[in-house]
């Protein structure tokens, strides 16, 4: 479940940067950024809350929690975290 949430969080950032931002700048559609920004914000919060829940449930250790939280603030970091940490553990 956490792997899927990490992928969704990273994907919403991609959509925000490469779909919504061009729609705003090139086509004068600022609502695209408002909508996609809200979706990305919600996905980010769900990702962080789920990381903490997995740590509390003993599915992640403190180092992995720290890596996941650090990855949350690095663009596309959730993709790397999912690939190198979550995928091998099948989380």
C-alpha positions, 0 to 999 in steps of 0.5 A: 500500500505504501508503495502505491501511495509513494507512486501516486504522490510522485505522479501528482507532482509530475502532473502538476509540473508538466501538465498544470503549469504549462496549461496555466502559462501557455494556455491561460488556464490558472485553475489547472494549477489550483486543482492539481496543486490541491490534489498533489497537496492531499497526496503529499499529506496522505504519503507522510501520514502513511509513512508515520503509520507504517513506522508506528506499526513496525513496518518501517524502522527509524532510518527508513522513516527518515529516508521516506520523510527526506524523500517527501521533500525532494522532487521525485524522491518518493519514486526513489524511496519506493524503488530502493526501500519499499519495493524490496520489502514489498510494502 
